[in-house]
Amino acid sequence: MKNTNTCPKCHSNEIVRIPSFVGASGNNIKAGITVFSSVTVTRYLCTSCGYTEEWIDDPADVETLKKYYSWKNN
Ligand SMILES: [Zn+2]
């Protein structure tokens, strides 16, 4: 959806990108002690059927989560 701009469920191409921000009401994943070390999650919404996908847009953020959760799970 992020890459093809097409909904995998209904094949519509009416996709909107919903950005997030670090904060109490943002869509984010904890990656440290405070909310400010969280990683933001971007949603892609199909406005035709309502299907949503979530992506970490920044590769550096993906790396942060990888490190944080690899450490926690070992
Ligand atoms: Zn759809």
N, CA, C, O and the ligand as a Tripos MOL2 file, in Angstrom:
@<TRIPOS>MOLECULE
protein
  297   295    75     0     0
PROTEIN
NO_CHARGES

@<TRIPOS>ATOM
      1 N           0.8370   -1.2000    0.0000 N.3       1 MET1
      2 CA          0.0000    0.0000    0.0000 C.3       1 MET1
      3 C           0.8700    1.2480    0.0000 C.2       1 MET1
      4 O           0.6360    2.1970   -0.7470 O.2       1 MET1
      5 N           1.8990    1.2140    0.8770 N.am      2 LYS2
      6 CA          2.8460    2.3240    0.9170 C.3       2 LYS2
      7 C           3.5840    2.4410   -0.4240 C.2       2 LYS2
      8 O           3.7790    3.5410   -0.9420 O.2       2 LYS2
      9 N           3.9870    1.3050   -0.9690 N.am      3 ASN3
     10 CA          4.8110    1.3120   -2.1790 C.3       3 ASN3
     11 C           3.9850    1.2860   -3.4680 C.2       3 ASN3
     12 O           4.3690    1.8930   -4.4680 O.2       3 ASN3
     13 N           2.8640    0.5890   -3.4390 N.am      4 THR4
     14 CA          2.0840    0.4260   -4.6660 C.3       4 THR4
     15 C           0.9880    1.4690   -4.8020 C.2       4 THR4
     16 O           0.4790    1.7060   -5.8970 O.2       4 THR4
     17 N           0.6170    2.1060   -3.6580 N.am      5 ASN5
     18 CA         -0.4860    3.0520   -3.6290 C.3       5 ASN5
     19 C          -1.8150    2.3960   -4.0360 C.2       5 ASN5
     20 O          -2.7290    3.0570   -4.5300 O.2       5 ASN5
     21 N          -1.8920    1.0950   -3.8160 N.am      6 THR6
     22 CA         -3.1110    0.3490   -4.1200 C.3       6 THR6
     23 C          -3.4980   -0.5040   -2.9150 C.2       6 THR6
     24 O          -2.6430   -1.1480   -2.3070 O.2       6 THR6
     25 N          -4.7740   -0.5100   -2.5730 N.am      7 CYS7
     26 CA         -5.2550   -1.2950   -1.4430 C.3       7 CYS7
     27 C          -5.2060   -2.7900   -1.7910 C.2       7 CYS7
     28 O          -5.7330   -3.1980   -2.8260 O.2       7 CYS7
     29 N          -4.5670   -3.6230   -0.9180 N.am      8 PRO8
     30 CA         -4.4910   -5.0640   -1.1940 C.3       8 PRO8
     31 C          -5.8270   -5.7740   -1.0030 C.2       8 PRO8
     32 O          -5.9880   -6.9140   -1.4390 O.2       8 PRO8
     33 N          -6.7810   -5.1150   -0.3600 N.am      9 LYS9
     34 CA         -8.0710   -5.7390   -0.0810 C.3       9 LYS9
     35 C          -9.1010   -5.4720   -1.1710 C.2       9 LYS9
     36 O          -9.7790   -6.3890   -1.6370 O.2       9 LYS9
     37 N          -9.2140   -4.1960   -1.5760 N.am     10 CYS10
     38 CA        -10.2660   -3.8620   -2.5380 C.3      10 CYS10
     39 C          -9.7060   -3.2970   -3.8470 C.2      10 CYS10
     40 O         -10.4620   -2.9750   -4.7640 O.2      10 CYS10
     41 N          -8.3680   -3.1780   -3.9280 N.am     11 HIS11
     42 CA         -7.6600   -2.7210   -5.1350 C.3      11 HIS11
     43 C          -7.9840   -1.2760   -5.5180 C.2      11 HIS11
     44 O          -7.7700   -0.8680   -6.6590 O.2      11 HIS11
     45 N          -8.4970   -0.5150   -4.5670 N.am     12 SER12
     46 CA         -8.6970    0.9090   -4.8130 C.3      12 SER12
     47 C          -7.3430    1.6120   -4.7510 C.2      12 SER12
     48 O          -6.4270    1.1200   -4.0920 O.2      12 SER12
     49 N          -7.2010    2.7460   -5.4220 N.am     13 ASN13
     50 CA         -5.9560    3.5040   -5.2780 C.3      13 ASN13
     51 C          -6.1920    4.8180   -4.5440 C.2      13 ASN13
     52 O          -5.4250    5.7710   -4.6830 O.2      13 ASN13
     53 N          -7.2790    4.8510   -3.7500 N.am     14 GLU14
     54 CA         -7.5440    6.0330   -2.9400 C.3      14 GLU14
     55 C          -6.9450    5.8400   -1.5570 C.2      14 GLU14
     56 O          -7.6430    5.5230   -0.5940 O.2      14 GLU14
     57 N          -5.6140    6.0420   -1.4810 N.am     15 ILE15
     58 CA         -4.8780    5.8240   -0.2520 C.3      15 ILE15
     59 C          -4.4530    7.1640    0.3290 C.2      15 ILE15
     60 O          -3.9230    8.0110   -0.3910 O.2      15 ILE15
     61 N          -4.6810    7.3660    1.6310 N.am     16 VAL16
     62 CA         -4.1600    8.5710    2.2700 C.3      16 VAL16
     63 C          -3.1150    8.1670    3.3000 C.2      16 VAL16
     64 O          -3.2190    7.1260    3.9480 O.2      16 VAL16
     65 N          -2.1000    9.0240    3.4320 N.am     17 ARG17
     66 CA         -1.0160    8.8130    4.3890 C.3      17 ARG17
     67 C          -1.3240    9.6310    5.6290 C.2      17 ARG17
     68 O          -1.5660   10.8350    5.5460 O.2      17 ARG17
     69 N          -1.3130    8.9620    6.7960 N.am     18 ILE18
     70 CA         -1.5990    9.6480    8.0550 C.3      18 ILE18
     71 C          -0.3290    9.6560    8.8980 C.2      18 ILE18
     72 O           0.0110    8.6480    9.5170 O.2      18 ILE18
     73 N           0.3810   10.7960    8.9260 N.am     19 PRO19
     74 CA          1.6310   10.8470    9.6800 C.3      19 PRO19
     75 C           1.3900   10.8640   11.1790 C.2      19 PRO19
     76 O           0.3060   11.2230   11.6380 O.2      19 PRO19
     77 N           2.3880   10.4800   11.9260 N.am     20 SER20
     78 CA          2.2860   10.5070   13.3730 C.3      20 SER20
     79 C           3.3050   11.4640   13.9530 C.2      20 SER20
     80 O           4.0860   12.0650   13.2170 O.2      20 SER20
     81 N           3.3030   11.6090   15.2720 N.am     21 PHE21
     82 CA          4.2830   12.4520   15.9520 C.3      21 PHE21
     83 C           4.4970   11.8400   17.3240 C.2      21 PHE21
     84 O           3.6450   11.1030   17.8210 O.2      21 PHE21
     85 N           5.6310   12.1440   17.9380 N.am     22 VAL22
     86 CA          5.9050   11.6340   19.2800 C.3      22 VAL22
     87 C           5.1450   12.4860   20.2810 C.2      22 VAL22
     88 O           5.3420   13.6980   20.3690 O.2      22 VAL22
     89 N           4.2820   11.8370   21.0230 N.am     23 GLY23
     90 CA          3.5000   12.5520   22.0180 C.3      23 GLY23
     91 C           2.3980   11.6570   22.5380 C.2      23 GLY23
     92 O           2.2380   10.5280   22.0750 O.2      23 GLY23
     93 N           1.6510   12.1450   23.4810 N.am     24 ALA24
     94 CA          0.6640   11.3220   24.1760 C.3      24 ALA24
     95 C          -0.3920   10.7540   23.2360 C.2      24 ALA24
     96 O          -0.8200    9.6120   23.4030 O.2      24 ALA24
     97 N          -0.8160   11.5400   22.2510 N.am     25 SER25
     98 CA         -1.8960   11.0640   21.3930 C.3      25 SER25
     99 C          -1.3910   10.6100   20.0260 C.2      25 SER25
    100 O          -2.1870   10.3000   19.1400 O.2      25 SER25
    101 N          -0.0650   10.5720   19.8540 N.am     26 GLY26
    102 CA          0.4870   10.1120   18.5840 C.3      26 GLY26
    103 C           0.4560    8.6060   18.4850 C.2      26 GLY26
    104 O           0.3000    7.9100   19.4880 O.2      26 GLY26
    105 N           0.6030    8.1130   17.2980 N.am     27 ASN27
    106 CA          0.6820    6.6750   17.0480 C.3      27 ASN27
    107 C           2.1580    6.3110   17.0350 C.2      27 ASN27
    108 O           2.8600    6.5500   16.0530 O.2      27 ASN27
    109 N           2.6250    5.7210   18.1540 N.am     28 ASN28
    110 CA          4.0550    5.4350   18.2190 C.3      28 ASN28
    111 C           4.3560    4.1810   19.0240 C.2      28 ASN28
    112 O           3.4910    3.6660   19.7320 O.2      28 ASN28
    113 N           5.5740    3.6960   18.9130 N.am     29 ILE29
    114 CA          6.0250    2.4980   19.6060 C.3      29 ILE29
    115 C           7.1350    2.8790   20.5770 C.2      29 ILE29
    116 O           8.0990    3.5500   20.2080 O.2      29 ILE29
    117 N           6.9860    2.4460   21.8110 N.am     30 LYS30
    118 CA          7.9660    2.7400   22.8430 C.3      30 LYS30
    119 C           9.3180    2.1030   22.4950 C.2      30 LYS30
    120 O           9.3830    0.9270   22.1380 O.2      30 LYS30
    121 N          10.3940    2.8890   22.6030 N.am     31 ALA31
    122 CA         11.7250    2.3510   22.3360 C.3      31 ALA31
    123 C          12.7200    2.8930   23.3500 C.2      31 ALA31
    124 O          13.8820    3.1310   23.0200 O.2      31 ALA31
    125 N          12.2630    3.0900   24.5900 N.am     32 GLY32
    126 CA         13.1400    3.6230   25.6210 C.3      32 GLY32
    127 C          12.3230    3.9960   26.8330 C.2      32 GLY32
    128 O          11.1540    3.6290   26.9480 O.2      32 GLY32
    129 N          12.9460    4.7300   27.7400 N.am     33 ILE33
    130 CA         12.3080    5.0070   29.0330 C.3      33 ILE33
    131 C          11.1870    6.0360   28.9050 C.2      33 ILE33
    132 O          10.1210    5.8620   29.4950 O.2      33 ILE33
    133 N          11.4140    7.1030   28.1420 N.am     34 THR34
    134 CA         10.4100    8.1540   28.0480 C.3      34 THR34
    135 C           9.6820    8.1030   26.7050 C.2      34 THR34
    136 O          10.1080    7.4170   25.7760 O.2      34 THR34
    137 N           8.5970    8.8290   26.6250 N.am     35 VAL35
    138 CA          7.8140    8.8880   25.3900 C.3      35 VAL35
    139 C           8.6230    9.5110   24.2530 C.2      35 VAL35
    140 O           8.3480    9.2720   23.0770 O.2      35 VAL35
    141 N           9.6250   10.3140   24.6200 N.am     36 PHE36
    142 CA         10.4220   10.9950   23.5920 C.3      36 PHE36
    143 C          11.4120   10.0700   22.8960 C.2      36 PHE36
    144 O          12.0040   10.4350   21.8800 O.2      36 PHE36
    145 N          11.5880    8.8760   23.4460 N.am     37 SER37
    146 CA         12.4260    7.9040   22.7450 C.3      37 SER37
    147 C          11.5640    6.9300   21.9420 C.2      37 SER37
    148 O          12.0410    5.8860   21.4960 O.2      37 SER37
    149 N          10.3170    7.2770   21.7680 N.am     38 SER38
    150 CA          9.4410    6.4420   20.9640 C.3      38 SER38
    151 C           9.6720    6.6860   19.4760 C.2      38 SER38
    152 O          10.2100    7.7140   19.0630 O.2      38 SER38
    153 N           9.2510    5.7170   18.7030 N.am     39 VAL39
    154 CA          9.3610    5.7870   17.2540 C.3      39 VAL39
    155 C           7.9610    6.0120   16.6880 C.2      39 VAL39
    156 O           6.9960    5.3860   17.1270 O.2      39 VAL39
    157 N           7.8600    6.9030   15.7200 N.am     40 THR40
    158 CA          6.5350    7.1980   15.1770 C.3      40 THR40
    159 C           6.1500    6.2030   14.0730 C.2      40 THR40
    160 O           6.9890    5.7190   13.3130 O.2      40 THR40
    161 N           4.8580    5.9260   14.0220 N.am     41 VAL41
    162 CA          4.3140    4.9790   13.0570 C.3      41 VAL41
    163 C           3.3920    5.7280   12.1090 C.2      41 VAL41
    164 O           2.4960    6.4490   12.5470 O.2      41 VAL41
    165 N           3.6100    5.5590   10.8170 N.am     42 THR42
    166 CA          2.7490    6.2010    9.8260 C.3      42 THR42
    167 C           1.6790    5.2100    9.3750 C.2      42 THR42
    168 O           1.9850    4.0510    9.0960 O.2      42 THR42
    169 N           0.4420    5.6560    9.3030 N.am     43 ARG43
    170 CA         -0.6450    4.8160    8.8290 C.3      43 ARG43
    171 C          -0.9900    5.1600    7.3880 C.2      43 ARG43
    172 O          -0.9390    6.3180    6.9750 O.2      43 ARG43
    173 N          -1.3380    4.1330    6.6440 N.am     44 TYR44
    174 CA         -1.8630    4.3060    5.2880 C.3      44 TYR44
    175 C          -3.2720    3.7620    5.2950 C.2      44 TYR44
    176 O          -3.4990    2.5970    5.6210 O.2      44 TYR44
    177 N          -4.2110    4.6050    4.9370 N.am     45 LEU45
    178 CA         -5.6170    4.2510    5.0020 C.3      45 LEU45
    179 C          -6.2370    4.2140    3.6160 C.2      45 LEU45
    180 O          -6.0770    5.1430    2.8240 O.2      45 LEU45
    181 N          -6.9440    3.1310    3.3350 N.am     46 CYS46
    182 CA         -7.7360    3.0520    2.1090 C.3      46 CYS46
    183 C          -9.0740    3.7050    2.3940 C.2      46 CYS46
    184 O          -9.8390    3.2380    3.2370 O.2      46 CYS46
    185 N          -9.3510    4.7960    1.6800 N.am     47 THR47
    186 CA        -10.5900    5.5280    1.9540 C.3      47 THR47
    187 C         -11.7720    4.8900    1.2440 C.2      47 THR47
    188 O         -12.9010    5.3680    1.3520 O.2      47 THR47
    189 N         -11.5120    3.8150    0.5220 N.am     48 SER48
    190 CA        -12.6070    3.1050   -0.1430 C.3      48 SER48
    191 C         -13.2080    2.0470    0.7760 C.2      48 SER48
    192 O         -14.4300    1.9560    0.8950 O.2      48 SER48
    193 N         -12.3450    1.2270    1.4410 N.am     49 CYS49
    194 CA        -12.8650    0.1570    2.2930 C.3      49 CYS49
    195 C         -12.4960    0.3040    3.7620 C.2      49 CYS49
    196 O         -13.0530   -0.4000    4.6040 O.2      49 CYS49
    197 N         -11.5690    1.2030    4.0900 N.am     50 GLY50
    198 CA        -11.2180    1.4240    5.4910 C.3      50 GLY50
    199 C         -10.0440    0.5970    5.9820 C.2      50 GLY50
    200 O          -9.6880    0.6750    7.1580 O.2      50 GLY50
    201 N          -9.4410   -0.1840    5.1190 N.am     51 TYR51
    202 CA         -8.2720   -0.9680    5.5240 C.3      51 TYR51
    203 C          -7.1010   -0.0480    5.8380 C.2      51 TYR51
    204 O          -6.8680    0.9270    5.1230 O.2      51 TYR51
    205 N          -6.3530   -0.3540    6.9170 N.am     52 THR52
    206 CA         -5.1720    0.4480    7.2340 C.3      52 THR52
    207 C          -3.9400   -0.4410    7.3310 C.2      52 THR52
    208 O          -4.0140   -1.6140    7.6970 O.2      52 THR52
    209 N          -2.8090    0.1600    6.9920 N.am     53 GLU53
    210 CA         -1.5120   -0.4640    7.1290 C.3      53 GLU53
    211 C          -0.6490    0.4740    7.9500 C.2      53 GLU53
    212 O          -0.8130    1.6920    7.8790 O.2      53 GLU53
    213 N           0.2710   -0.0810    8.7300 N.am     54 GLU54
    214 CA          1.1570    0.7570    9.5300 C.3      54 GLU54
    215 C           2.6000    0.5110    9.1330 C.2      54 GLU54
    216 O           3.0260   -0.6320    8.9690 O.2      54 GLU54
    217 N           3.3580    1.6100    8.9770 N.am     55 TRP55
    218 CA          4.7590    1.5220    8.5710 C.3      55 TRP55
    219 C           5.6170    2.4220    9.4270 C.2      55 TRP55
    220 O           5.1990    3.5130    9.8150 O.2      55 TRP55
    221 N           6.8370    1.9570    9.7240 N.am     56 ILE56
    222 CA          7.8830    2.8210   10.2620 C.3      56 ILE56
    223 C           8.5980    3.3740    9.0370 C.2      56 ILE56
    224 O           9.2890    2.6420    8.3280 O.2      56 ILE56
    225 N           8.4290    4.6750    8.7910 N.am     57 ASP57
    226 CA          8.9380    5.2510    7.5460 C.3      57 ASP57
    227 C          10.4580    5.4230    7.5280 C.2      57 ASP57
    228 O          11.0930    5.2820    6.4830 O.2      57 ASP57
    229 N          11.0400    5.7310    8.7020 N.am     58 ASP58
    230 CA         12.4650    6.0490    8.7440 C.3      58 ASP58
    231 C          13.2890    4.7950    9.0620 C.2      58 ASP58
    232 O          13.0960    4.1920   10.1180 O.2      58 ASP58
    233 N          14.2030    4.3930    8.1700 N.am     59 PRO59
    234 CA         15.0410    3.2010    8.4240 C.3      59 PRO59
    235 C          15.8230    3.2990    9.7390 C.2      59 PRO59
    236 O          16.0960    2.2790   10.3720 O.2      59 PRO59
    237 N          16.1830    4.5160   10.1510 N.am     60 ALA60
    238 CA         16.9070    4.7030   11.4200 C.3      60 ALA60
    239 C          16.0050    4.3010   12.5960 C.2      60 ALA60
    240 O          16.4780    3.7500   13.5900 O.2      60 ALA60
    241 N          14.7180    4.5800   12.4710 N.am     61 ASP61
    242 CA         13.7560    4.1940   13.5160 C.3      61 ASP61
    243 C          13.5830    2.6780   13.5750 C.2      61 ASP61
    244 O          13.4330    2.1050   14.6550 O.2      61 ASP61
    245 N          13.6050    2.0410   12.4240 N.am     62 VAL62
    246 CA         13.5220    0.5770   12.3790 C.3      62 VAL62
    247 C          14.7140   -0.0210   13.1290 C.2      62 VAL62
    248 O          14.5780   -0.9890   13.8770 O.2      62 VAL62
    249 N          15.8800    0.5810   12.9070 N.am     63 GLU63
    250 CA         17.1150    0.1200   13.5700 C.3      63 GLU63
    251 C          17.0100    0.3060   15.0870 C.2      63 GLU63
    252 O          17.4360   -0.5520   15.8600 O.2      63 GLU63
    253 N          16.4310    1.4460   15.5010 N.am     64 THR64
    254 CA         16.2400    1.7190   16.9240 C.3      64 THR64
    255 C          15.3700    0.6430   17.5640 C.2      64 THR64
    256 O          15.6960    0.1290   18.6340 O.2      64 THR64
    257 N          14.2740    0.3080   16.9120 N.am     65 LEU65
    258 CA         13.3530   -0.7040   17.4530 C.3      65 LEU65
    259 C          14.0120   -2.0800   17.4760 C.2      65 LEU65
    260 O          13.8180   -2.8570   18.4110 O.2      65 LEU65
    261 N          14.7870   -2.3710   16.4450 N.am     66 LYS66
    262 CA         15.4730   -3.6540   16.3620 C.3      66 LYS66
    263 C          16.4190   -3.8210   17.5520 C.2      66 LYS66
    264 O          16.4470   -4.8610   18.2090 O.2      66 LYS66
    265 N          17.1870   -2.7680   17.8040 N.am     67 LYS67
    266 CA         18.1310   -2.8150   18.9220 C.3      67 LYS67
    267 C          17.3970   -2.9350   20.2510 C.2      67 LYS67
    268 O          17.7500   -3.7680   21.0860 O.2      67 LYS67
    269 N          16.3880   -2.1150   20.4450 N.am     68 TYR68
    270 CA         15.6710   -2.0690   21.7170 C.3      68 TYR68
    271 C          14.9980   -3.4030   22.0210 C.2      68 TYR68
    272 O          15.1140   -3.9160   23.1340 O.2      68 TYR68
    273 N          14.2960   -3.9660   21.0400 N.am     69 TYR69
    274 CA         13.5340   -5.1780   21.3010 C.3      69 TYR69
    275 C          14.3910   -6.4430   21.2180 C.2      69 TYR69
    276 O          14.0440   -7.4540   21.8290 O.2      69 TYR69
    277 N          15.4840   -6.4090   20.4880 N.am     70 SER70
    278 CA         16.4130   -7.5450   20.5090 C.3      70 SER70
    279 C          17.0340   -7.6700   21.8880 C.2      70 SER70
    280 O          17.1660   -8.7650   22.4360 O.2      70 SER70
    281 N          17.4050   -6.5480   22.4250 N.am     71 TRP71
    282 CA         18.0110   -6.5210   23.7660 C.3      71 TRP71
    283 C          17.0110   -7.0160   24.8210 C.2      71 TRP71
    284 O          17.3770   -7.7960   25.7010 O.2      71 TRP71
    285 N          15.7730   -6.5740   24.7370 N.am     72 LYS72
    286 CA         14.7530   -6.9610   25.7270 C.3      72 LYS72
    287 C          14.4230   -8.4450   25.6630 C.2      72 LYS72
    288 O          14.1120   -9.0630   26.6810 O.2      72 LYS72
    289 N          14.4920   -9.0160   24.4550 N.am     73 ASN73
    290 CA         14.0650  -10.4090   24.2960 C.3      73 ASN73
    291 C          15.1790  -11.4060   24.5740 C.2      73 ASN73
    292 O          14.9530  -12.6150   24.5120 O.2      73 ASN73
    293 N          16.3920  -10.9160   24.8830 N.am     74 ASN74
    294 CA         17.4960  -11.8480   25.1460 C.3      74 ASN74
    295 C          17.8320  -11.9450   26.6260 C.2      74 ASN74
    296 O          18.7380  -12.6870   27.0060 O.2      74 ASN74
    297 ZN         -9.5030   -0.8940    0.2480 Zn       75 ZN75
@<TRIPOS>BOND
     1     1     2 1
     2     2     3 1
     3     3     4 2
     4     3     5 am
     5     5     6 1
     6     6     7 1
     7     7     8 2
     8     7     9 am
     9     9    10 1
    10    10    11 1
    11    11    12 2
    12    11    13 am
    13    13    14 1
    14    14    15 1
    15    15    16 2
    16    15    17 am
    17    17    18 1
    18    18    19 1
    19    19    20 2
    20    19    21 am
    21    21    22 1
    22    22    23 1
    23    23    24 2
    24    23    25 am
    25    25    26 1
    26    26    27 1
    27    27    28 2
    28    27    29 am
    29    29    30 1
    30    30    31 1
    31    31    32 2
    32    31    33 am
    33    33    34 1
    34    34    35 1
    35    35    36 2
    36    35    37 am
    37    37    38 1
    38    38    39 1
    39    39    40 2
    40    39    41 am
    41    41    42 1
    42    42    43 1
    43    43    44 2
    44    43    45 am
    45    45    46 1
    46    46    47 1
    47    47    48 2
    48    47    49 am
    49    49    50 1
    50    50    51 1
    51    51    52 2
    52    51    53 am
    53    53    54 1
    54    54    55 1
    55    55    56 2
    56    55    57 am
    57    57    58 1
    58    58    59 1
    59    59    60 2
    60    59    61 am
    61    61    62 1
    62    62    63 1
    63    63    64 2
    64    63    65 am
    65    65    66 1
    66    66    67 1
    67    67    68 2
    68    67    69 am
    69    69    70 1
    70    70    71 1
    71    71    72 2
    72    71    73 am
    73    73    74 1
    74    74    75 1
    75    75    76 2
    76    75    77 am
    77    77    78 1
    78    78    79 1
    79    79    80 2
    80    79    81 am
    81    81    82 1
    82    82    83 1
    83    83    84 2
    84    83    85 am
    85    85    86 1
    86    86    87 1
    87    87    88 2
    88    87    89 am
    89    89    90 1
    90    90    91 1
    91    91    92 2
    92    91    93 am
    93    93    94 1
    94    94    95 1
    95    95    96 2
    96    95    97 am
    97    97    98 1
    98    98    99 1
    99    99   100 2
   100    99   101 am
   101   101   102 1
   102   102   103 1
   103   103   104 2
   104   103   105 am
   105   105   106 1
   106   106   107 1
   107   107   108 2
   108   107   109 am
   109   109   110 1
   110   110   111 1
   111   111   112 2
   112   111   113 am
   113   113   114 1
   114   114   115 1
   115   115   116 2
   116   115   117 am
   117   117   118 1
   118   118   119 1
   119   119   120 2
   120   119   121 am
   121   121   122 1
   122   122   123 1
   123   123   124 2
   124   123   125 am
   125   125   126 1
   126   126   127 1
   127   127   128 2
   128   127   129 am
   129   129   130 1
   130   130   131 1
   131   131   132 2
   132   131   133 am
   133   133   134 1
   134   134   135 1
   135   135   136 2
   136   135   137 am
   137   137   138 1
   138   138   139 1
   139   139   140 2
   140   139   141 am
   141   141   142 1
   142   142   143 1
   143   143   144 2
   144   143   145 am
   145   145   146 1
   146   146   147 1
   147   147   148 2
   148   147   149 am
   149   149   150 1
   150   150   151 1
   151   151   152 2
   152   151   153 am
   153   153   154 1
   154   154   155 1
   155   155   156 2
   156   155   157 am
   157   157   158 1
   158   158   159 1
   159   159   160 2
   160   159   161 am
   161   161   162 1
   162   162   163 1
   163   163   164 2
   164   163   165 am
   165   165   166 1
   166   166   167 1
   167   167   168 2
   168   167   169 am
   169   169   170 1
   170   170   171 1
   171   171   172 2
   172   171   173 am
   173   173   174 1
   174   174   175 1
   175   175   176 2
   176   175   177 am
   177   177   178 1
   178   178   179 1
   179   179   180 2
   180   179   181 am
   181   181   182 1
   182   182   183 1
   183   183   184 2
   184   183   185 am
   185   185   186 1
   186   186   187 1
   187   187   188 2
   188   187   189 am
   189   189   190 1
   190   190   191 1
   191   191   192 2
   192   191   193 am
   193   193   194 1
   194   194   195 1
   195   195   196 2
   196   195   197 am
   197   197   198 1
   198   198   199 1
   199   199   200 2
   200   199   201 am
   201   201   202 1
   202   202   203 1
   203   203   204 2
   204   203   205 am
   205   205   206 1
   206   206   207 1
   207   207   208 2
   208   207   209 am
   209   209   210 1
   210   210   211 1
   211   211   212 2
   212   211   213 am
   213   213   214 1
   214   214   215 1
   215   215   216 2
   216   215   217 am
   217   217   218 1
   218   218   219 1
   219   219   220 2
   220   219   221 am
   221   221   222 1
   222   222   223 1
   223   223   224 2
   224   223   225 am
   225   225   226 1
   226   226   227 1
   227   227   228 2
   228   227   229 am
   229   229   230 1
   230   230   231 1
   231   231   232 2
   232   231   233 am
   233   233   234 1
   234   234   235 1
   235   235   236 2
   236   235   237 am
   237   237   238 1
   238   238   239 1
   239   239   240 2
   240   239   241 am
   241   241   242 1
   242   242   243 1
   243   243   244 2
   244   243   245 am
   245   245   246 1
   246   246   247 1
   247   247   248 2
   248   247   249 am
   249   249   250 1
   250   250   251 1
   251   251   252 2
   252   251   253 am
   253   253   254 1
   254   254   255 1
   255   255   256 2
   256   255   257 am
   257   257   258 1
   258   258   259 1
   259   259   260 2
   260   259   261 am
   261   261   262 1
   262   262   263 1
   263   263   264 2
   264   263   265 am
   265   265   266 1
   266   266   267 1
   267   267   268 2
   268   267   269 am
   269   269   270 1
   270   270   271 1
   271   271   272 2
   272   271   273 am
   273   273   274 1
   274   274   275 1
   275   275   276 2
   276   275   277 am
   277   277   278 1
   278   278   279 1
   279   279   280 2
   280   279   281 am
   281   281   282 1
   282   282   283 1
   283   283   284 2
   284   283   285 am
   285   285   286 1
   286   286   287 1
   287   287   288 2
   288   287   289 am
   289   289   290 1
   290   290   291 1
   291   291   292 2
   292   291   293 am
   293   293   294 1
   294   294   295 1
   295   295   296 2
@<TRIPOS>SUBSTRUCTURE
     1 MET1         2 RESIDUE 1 A MET
     2 LYS2         6 RESIDUE 1 A LYS
     3 ASN3        10 RESIDUE 1 A ASN
     4 THR4        14 RESIDUE 1 A THR
     5 ASN5        18 RESIDUE 1 A ASN
     6 THR6        22 RESIDUE 1 A THR
     7 CYS7        26 RESIDUE 1 A CYS
     8 PRO8        30 RESIDUE 1 A PRO
     9 LYS9        34 RESIDUE 1 A LYS
    10 CYS10       38 RESIDUE 1 A CYS
    11 HIS11       42 RESIDUE 1 A HIS
    12 SER12       46 RESIDUE 1 A SER
    13 ASN13       50 RESIDUE 1 A ASN
    14 GLU14       54 RESIDUE 1 A GLU
    15 ILE15       58 RESIDUE 1 A ILE
    16 VAL16       62 RESIDUE 1 A VAL
    17 ARG17       66 RESIDUE 1 A ARG
    18 ILE18       70 RESIDUE 1 A ILE
    19 PRO19       74 RESIDUE 1 A PRO
    20 SER20       78 RESIDUE 1 A SER
    21 PHE21       82 RESIDUE 1 A PHE
    22 VAL22       86 RESIDUE 1 A VAL
    23 GLY23       90 RESIDUE 1 A GLY
    24 ALA24       94 RESIDUE 1 A ALA
    25 SER25       98 RESIDUE 1 A SER
    26 GLY26      102 RESIDUE 1 A GLY
    27 ASN27      106 RESIDUE 1 A ASN
    28 ASN28      110 RESIDUE 1 A ASN
    29 ILE29      114 RESIDUE 1 A ILE
    30 LYS30      118 RESIDUE 1 A LYS
    31 ALA31      122 RESIDUE 1 A ALA
    32 GLY32      126 RESIDUE 1 A GLY
    33 ILE33      130 RESIDUE 1 A ILE
    34 THR34      134 RESIDUE 1 A THR
    35 VAL35      138 RESIDUE 1 A VAL
    36 PHE36      142 RESIDUE 1 A PHE
    37 SER37      146 RESIDUE 1 A SER
    38 SER38      150 RESIDUE 1 A SER
    39 VAL39      154 RESIDUE 1 A VAL
    40 THR40      158 RESIDUE 1 A THR
    41 VAL41      162 RESIDUE 1 A VAL
    42 THR42      166 RESIDUE 1 A THR
    43 ARG43      170 RESIDUE 1 A ARG
    44 TYR44      174 RESIDUE 1 A TYR
    45 LEU45      178 RESIDUE 1 A LEU
    46 CYS46      182 RESIDUE 1 A CYS
    47 THR47      186 RESIDUE 1 A THR
    48 SER48      190 RESIDUE 1 A SER
    49 CYS49      194 RESIDUE 1 A CYS
    50 GLY50      198 RESIDUE 1 A GLY
    51 TYR51      202 RESIDUE 1 A TYR
    52 THR52      206 RESIDUE 1 A THR
    53 GLU53      210 RESIDUE 1 A GLU
    54 GLU54      214 RESIDUE 1 A GLU
    55 TRP55      218 RESIDUE 1 A TRP
    56 ILE56      222 RESIDUE 1 A ILE
    57 ASP57      226 RESIDUE 1 A ASP
    58 ASP58      230 RESIDUE 1 A ASP
    59 PRO59      234 RESIDUE 1 A PRO
    60 ALA60      238 RESIDUE 1 A ALA
    61 ASP61      242 RESIDUE 1 A ASP
    62 VAL62      246 RESIDUE 1 A VAL
    63 GLU63      250 RESIDUE 1 A GLU
    64 THR64      254 RESIDUE 1 A THR
    65 LEU65      258 RESIDUE 1 A LEU
    66 LYS66      262 RESIDUE 1 A LYS
    67 LYS67      266 RESIDUE 1 A LYS
    68 TYR68      270 RESIDUE 1 A TYR
    69 TYR69      274 RESIDUE 1 A TYR
    70 SER70      278 RESIDUE 1 A SER
    71 TRP71      282 RESIDUE 1 A TRP
    72 LYS72      286 RESIDUE 1 A LYS
    73 ASN73      290 RESIDUE 1 A ASN
    74 ASN74      294 RESIDUE 1 A ASN
    75 ZN75       297 GROUP 0 **** ****
